[in-house]
Amino acid sequence: MAAKWIEALTGSLEQKKQYKQDMARIEALPASYRTAAKAVHRYLMYAGGVVDGDTLTTMFTDFADLWERAALDGTPVREIVGDDPVAFAENFAQAYSGKQWIDKERARLNKAIDEAEQEEPR
């Protein structure tokens, strides 16, 4: 009973556990991969815009998979992120286009314009 109450306030405990496991996988990477992955992760947290817990969990598990695989294969960091790391991060996040915080504001703007249009004299 208490777990459901806590989850209602903080979100899924299972998702938090998975996130911590994924971050531990990032921490275990060789230095150059770890540094790059943490930098991209930070950007994703600020600019990714994904707010749905299930989507975030999937995204960060896939993110850890990507960096682990690259490290195992010896893929150079620059080959992973390309010439524009920002574009890489934004494209990565876009692939997980679940519910985003901006969706609410987009809907609000569209509704306001529709209402303004209805108020126009004819």
N, C-alpha and C positions, 0 to 999 in steps of 0.2 A: 504494500500500500504506500509506504513512504517513498519507494523508488518512483512510482508513478507521479507522485506529487513533485518530487525533485525534478523529474524529467519534464514536467509541465512548465517548470520555471527555467530550466537550463538547457533543455534539449536532450536528445537521446544519449544515454550513457554508453551504449554500444558504439555509437558514432564517435564519441570522444575517445573511447578505447582504441578504435581502429585508427583514428587520426594520430594518436600517440605512437602506435606501432609503425605507421608510415613515416612519421618524423624520426623515429629511432632508426629506421632503414636509411634515411637520408644522412643521419649523423654517422652511420657506419661506412659511408662511402669513402673512397680515397680523397685526399685533400682537395684537389682541383675540382672534382665532381661535386663534392660536398659544398664547397664555396659557391660554385655556380648554381647548384640546385637550391641552396638557401636564399640566394639573391633572387632567383626567379620566383621562388615560393613567397618571399616577402612582397614582391610586386603583385603576384596573384591575389594575395590577401588584401592589398590596398585597392587594386584596380580591377580585379576579376569580376566583381559585381554579383557573383553567385551567392545566393543566401539560403537556398534549399539544402538542408543537411544531408539528404541522401545523395544529391548531386555533388556536393562538396566531398563527401566521403569517397565516392567513386573517382572523382577527379584527382584527389590526392593519392589514392592507391595507384591509379594509373601513372601519376607523376613519379612516384617512388619506383614503380616498375620500369619506367623509361630510363631513369638515371642509373638504376642497378644494371639494366641490360647494357647501357652504353659503357659503363665502367667495366663490365665483364668482357665486352667486345673490344675495349680499348679505343672507342670512338672519341676523337678529340672534342673537347667542349665546344669549340667554335663550330664544329661540324653539326652539333646538336642544335645550337641556338641560331646559327647562321650569322650573317653580317649585322642583323638588327634584332638584338635580344628582346626589345620591347614588342616588336611585331610577333616574334616567336611566342612570347608569353600571352599576348592578346589573342592570337590564333588558337593557342592551346586552350585558353579559357572559353573561347567562343565555341569550341567543340562540345562544351558542356553547358549548353544554353538552356539550363533549367530556369527556374524562377529567379529573377534578378531584382535587386532593390529598386532599380530605375523603372521597372514595369509599372509600379503603382503610380509614379509621377507621369509616365507616358499616358496612362489611362486617364489620369486627372486632367492633363492638358487637352487631350482629345475631347473629353466631356465638356470642358470649359469653352472650347471653340465651338462645339456643337450648340451649346446653350447661347453663346454670343450670336451665332448665326440665326437662331430662332428669334432673338430679340431685335434683329435688324428690321427697320421699317421696310415695308414692301410697296 
